[in-house]
């Protein structure tokens, strides 16, 4: 894929950045180098390679789920400034 000045200008417009002529030329060269490298990578045979989410063998350390008693409703409600019919009263936020 050929990276043209028009394409660099289009990408800059999408990115909402302004590039002068020198910056446009530099970006054209840099994007061209990236595309060339991606072309090299696309020629590699990766059929025997497993997909990775991380380059290191990282696993989540999770504790086992266990059922435990929670706080009593009455204990929770007694700490609230205002309740009504066994429910907390909160300020109205929408008119």
C-alpha positions in Angstrom: 0.0 0.0 0.0 1.4 3.4 -1.0 1.1 6.1 1.6 0.4 9.4 -0.2 0.3 12.9 1.1 -3.5 12.9 0.5 -3.9 9.9 2.7 -1.7 11.5 5.4 -3.9 14.6 5.2 -7.0 12.5 5.5 -5.7 10.7 8.5 -4.7 14.0 10.1 -8.1 15.4 9.4 -9.8 12.4 11.1 -7.4 12.9 14.0 -8.2 16.5 14.2 -4.5 17.6 13.9 -2.9 20.1 11.7 0.4 19.1 9.9 2.6 21.5 8.0 4.4 20.3 4.8 7.5 19.0 6.7 5.4 17.1 9.2 3.3 15.7 6.4 6.4 14.3 4.6 7.8 12.9 7.8 4.4 11.2 8.7 4.3 9.9 5.1 7.7 8.2 5.6 6.9 6.9 9.0 3.5 5.4 8.0 5.1 3.9 4.9 7.7 2.2 7.1 4.9 0.8 9.4 3.0 -0.5 6.4 6.2 -2.1 4.9 6.9 -3.8 8.3 3.3 -5.1 8.4 3.7 -6.5 4.9 6.8 -8.4 6.1 4.9 -9.7 9.1 2.1 -10.9 7.0 4.4 -13.2 5.0 5.3 -15.1 8.2 3.8 -18.6 8.7 1.9 -18.5 12.0 -0.2 -21.6 11.5 1.5 -23.4 14.3 1.5 -20.4 16.7 -1.1 -20.2 19.4 -2.8 -16.8 19.9 -1.7 -14.9 23.0 -3.4 -12.4 25.2 -0.1 -11.6 27.0 3.5 -12.4 26.2 4.0 -13.7 29.8 2.1 -16.6 31.4 -0.3 -14.6 33.5 -3.2 -16.1 35.2 -5.8 -14.5 37.5 -5.5 -15.5 41.1 -9.1 -15.8 42.3 -10.4 -17.0 45.6 -13.1 -19.6 45.8 -16.7 -18.3 46.1 -18.1 -19.1 49.4 -21.5 -18.3 50.8 -21.3 -16.1 53.9 -24.1 -14.4 55.9 -24.5 -10.7 55.0 -25.5 -7.9 57.3 -29.0 -7.8 58.7 -31.4 -5.4 57.0 -32.4 -3.8 60.3 -28.7 -3.1 61.1 -28.2 -1.4 57.8 -31.4 0.6 58.0 -30.6 1.9 61.5 -27.5 3.7 60.1 -29.4 5.6 57.4 -30.6 9.2 58.1 -34.1 8.5 56.8 -36.2 5.4 55.9 -39.7 4.8 54.8 -41.5 1.4 54.8 -38.2 -0.4 55.4 -36.4 1.3 52.5 -33.9 4.1 52.4 -35.1 7.6 51.4 -32.7 9.4 49.0 -32.9 12.9 47.6 -34.8 13.3 44.3 -32.5 13.9 41.4 -34.9 14.2 38.5 -37.9 16.6 38.4 
